[in-house]
Amino acid sequence: MIPLEHEIVRLNEAVDAFAHDMKVKLAKKATEGWRGWDCEVNDSIIVSRLITKSNLVEFDRAQAVDIANLAMMLWYLQQPKEGG
């Protein structure tokens, strides 16, 4: 069995590598003109894209980064806002 400390290190390394790929994809999309993700009026669009891409993941594992980015956007939009 893998020691707990080693497991946590491996998990952190995996998250860091995945987050890097997420950031690269987000930057690429931003340069292509995809903006406004943090505007609450786009919630339904993000949810729709998340559902669509989630249904594709069994056929195309490369969709995982897109799914994670959409999930991050929804998570962010649901966080309490400062002063609100």
C-alpha positions as CSV (number, residue, x, y, z in Angstrom):
1,M,0.0,0.0,0.0
2,I,1.2,3.5,-0.8
3,P,2.0,5.7,2.2
4,L,-0.5,8.5,2.7
5,E,2.1,11.3,2.3
6,H,3.2,9.8,-1.0
7,E,-0.4,9.5,-2.2
8,I,-1.0,13.2,-1.4
9,V,2.1,14.2,-3.3
10,R,1.0,12.2,-6.3
11,L,-2.5,13.7,-6.2
12,N,-1.0,17.2,-6.0
13,E,1.3,16.6,-8.9
14,A,-1.7,15.3,-11.0
15,V,-3.8,18.3,-10.1
16,D,-1.0,20.7,-10.9
17,A,-0.4,19.0,-14.3
18,F,-4.1,19.0,-15.1
19,A,-4.5,22.7,-14.0
20,H,-1.6,23.6,-16.3
21,D,-3.5,22.0,-19.2
22,M,-6.7,23.8,-18.2
23,K,-4.9,27.2,-18.1
24,V,-3.4,26.6,-21.6
25,K,-6.8,25.7,-23.0
26,L,-8.4,28.7,-21.3
27,A,-5.8,31.1,-22.7
28,K,-6.2,29.6,-26.2
29,K,-10.0,30.1,-26.1
30,A,-9.6,33.7,-24.7
31,T,-7.3,34.6,-27.7
32,E,-9.9,33.1,-30.0
33,G,-12.4,35.5,-28.6
34,W,-14.3,33.4,-26.0
35,R,-14.9,35.9,-23.2
36,G,-17.6,36.6,-20.6
37,W,-17.5,33.3,-18.9
38,D,-17.7,35.0,-15.5
39,C,-20.9,36.9,-16.4
40,E,-23.9,35.2,-14.7
41,V,-26.1,35.5,-17.7
42,N,-23.9,32.8,-19.3
43,D,-24.7,30.2,-16.7
44,S,-27.2,28.3,-18.9
45,I,-24.7,28.3,-21.8
46,I,-22.0,26.9,-19.6
47,V,-24.3,24.2,-18.2
48,S,-25.4,23.2,-21.7
49,R,-21.8,22.9,-22.9
50,L,-20.8,21.0,-19.8
51,I,-23.6,18.4,-20.3
52,T,-22.8,18.1,-24.0
53,K,-19.1,17.6,-23.5
54,S,-19.7,15.2,-20.6
55,N,-21.7,13.0,-22.9
56,L,-18.7,12.9,-25.3
57,V,-16.0,11.9,-22.8
58,E,-16.5,8.2,-23.3
59,F,-15.7,8.7,-27.0
60,D,-13.0,11.4,-26.6
61,R,-11.0,11.5,-23.4
62,A,-9.4,14.8,-24.6
63,Q,-12.7,16.4,-23.6
64,A,-11.7,16.1,-19.9
65,V,-9.9,19.4,-19.9
66,D,-12.9,21.2,-21.4
67,I,-15.2,19.6,-18.9
68,A,-13.0,20.6,-16.1
69,N,-12.8,24.2,-17.3
70,L,-16.6,24.4,-17.6
71,A,-17.0,22.9,-14.1
72,M,-14.5,25.5,-12.8
73,M,-16.5,28.3,-14.3
74,L,-19.8,27.1,-12.7
75,W,-18.0,26.6,-9.4
76,Y,-16.6,30.1,-9.6
77,L,-19.9,31.7,-10.4
78,Q,-21.5,30.0,-7.4
79,Q,-18.9,31.3,-4.9
80,P,-20.0,34.1,-2.5
81,K,-19.1,37.5,-3.9
82,E,-17.2,39.9,-1.6
83,G,-19.5,42.6,-0.3
84,G,-22.5,40.6,-1.4
